[in-house]
Amino acid sequence: MSIDHRTPAGDALTDAILELFRLNNLLLAAGDRLVADLGLTSARWQVLGTIAATARSQPVAWLARDMGANRQNVQRIVNDLEREGLVRYEPNPHHRRARLVVLTEAGRRSFNEAMRLQTPWINGLTDGLSVRDIETARAVMSTLRNRLEGNGE
């Protein structure tokens, strides 16, 4: 096969990735609008959600890994959230310098309010879409993410 020519699947995936980039930008902008009155952005909401979803407190590096994000960017956001009283740092018994990040009550309230706003918004986005199609799209994205992470399928 020539290096100059993509397979039909390669062409289709390229088109899908370009569509995904556009969708990502629109989702971030919509998320920013949705939570703006709460003093949040999509990025801050995502960090709060990652912290809320963990079974136990984690350091910033682990949060960034779970998000598939750059550690320095997550650190900056966590520092901002700490200054606003939405998270706090606690000592890490396993690593003196990598403090654990914990939601405060104000952080939990902000996250819960964001999720309350998200429910009707996300339900509206699903109009006309089948659960099966949504699950198929998620499965394709998950497979691609695993391949990019080097985990196979």
Stockholm file with secondary structure:
# STOCKHOLM 1.0

chainA/1-153         MSIDHRTPAGDALTDAILELFRLNNLLLAAGDRLVADLGLTSARWQVLGTIAATARSQPVAWLARDMGANRQNVQRIVNDLEREGLVRYEPNPHHRRARLVVLTEAGRRSFNEAMRLQTPWINGLTDGLSVRDIETARAVMSTLRNRLEGNGE
#=GR chainA/1-153 SS CCTTCCCHHHHHHHHHHHHHHHHHHHHHHHHHHHHGGGTCCHHHHHHHHHHHHCSSCEEHHHHHHHHTCCHHHHHHHHHHHHHTTSEEEECCTTCSSSCEEEECHHHHHHHHHHHHHHHHHHHHHTTTCCHHHHHHHHHHHHHHHHHHHTCCC
#=GC SS_cons         CCTTCCCHHHHHHHHHHHHHHHHHHHHHHHHHHHHGGGTCCHHHHHHHHHHHHCSSCEEHHHHHHHHTCCHHHHHHHHHHHHHTTSEEEECCTTCSSSCEEEECHHHHHHHHHHHHHHHHHHHHHTTTCCHHHHHHHHHHHHHHHHHHHTCCC
//
